[in-house]
Amino acid sequence: MDELKKALESVPDKYSDFVNGISGLLSDDEEYQQKVTQFIKDNPEAQTSDVLIFLRPYLDSLEDGED
């Protein structure tokens, strides 16, 4: 989780609710923590909107109850 939080903190237009919200959302999903961390590392200029777009399939799965 520390690595995810560090990655989220590196997003250029980050804000506290973004960091805390994504961290909380993924707190029980190590696989997606790693995926998001790697996405940010691979795309260092990614903005918060890019991270949220990357997370869209995950968010959709929660909405569909596939968690």
Secondary structure as a PSIPRED ss2 file (coil, helix, strand):
# PSIPRED VFORMAT (PSIPRED V4.0)

   1 M C   1.000  0.000  0.000
   2 D H   0.000  1.000  0.000
   3 E H   0.000  1.000  0.000
   4 L H   0.000  1.000  0.000
   5 K H   0.000  1.000  0.000
   6 K H   0.000  1.000  0.000
   7 A H   0.000  1.000  0.000
   8 L H   0.000  1.000  0.000
   9 E H   0.000  1.000  0.000
  10 S C   1.000  0.000  0.000
  11 V C   1.000  0.000  0.000
  12 P C   1.000  0.000  0.000
  13 D C   1.000  0.000  0.000
  14 K C   1.000  0.000  0.000
  15 Y C   1.000  0.000  0.000
  16 S H   0.000  1.000  0.000
  17 D H   0.000  1.000  0.000
  18 F H   0.000  1.000  0.000
  19 V H   0.000  1.000  0.000
  20 N H   0.000  1.000  0.000
  21 G H   0.000  1.000  0.000
  22 I H   0.000  1.000  0.000
  23 S H   0.000  1.000  0.000
  24 G H   0.000  1.000  0.000
  25 L H   0.000  1.000  0.000
  26 L C   1.000  0.000  0.000
  27 S C   1.000  0.000  0.000
  28 D C   1.000  0.000  0.000
  29 D C   1.000  0.000  0.000
  30 E H   0.000  1.000  0.000
  31 E H   0.000  1.000  0.000
  32 Y H   0.000  1.000  0.000
  33 Q H   0.000  1.000  0.000
  34 Q H   0.000  1.000  0.000
  35 K H   0.000  1.000  0.000
  36 V H   0.000  1.000  0.000
  37 T H   0.000  1.000  0.000
  38 Q H   0.000  1.000  0.000
  39 F H   0.000  1.000  0.000
  40 I H   0.000  1.000  0.000
  41 K H   0.000  1.000  0.000
  42 D H   0.000  1.000  0.000
  43 N C   1.000  0.000  0.000
  44 P C   1.000  0.000  0.000
  45 E C   1.000  0.000  0.000
  46 A C   1.000  0.000  0.000
  47 Q C   1.000  0.000  0.000
  48 T H   0.000  1.000  0.000
  49 S H   0.000  1.000  0.000
  50 D H   0.000  1.000  0.000
  51 V H   0.000  1.000  0.000
  52 L H   0.000  1.000  0.000
  53 I H   0.000  1.000  0.000
  54 F H   0.000  1.000  0.000
  55 L H   0.000  1.000  0.000
  56 R H   0.000  1.000  0.000
  57 P H   0.000  1.000  0.000
  58 Y H   0.000  1.000  0.000
  59 L H   0.000  1.000  0.000
  60 D H   0.000  1.000  0.000
  61 S H   0.000  1.000  0.000
  62 L H   0.000  1.000  0.000
  63 E H   0.000  1.000  0.000
  64 D C   1.000  0.000  0.000
  65 G C   1.000  0.000  0.000
  66 E C   1.000  0.000  0.000
  67 D C   1.000  0.000  0.000
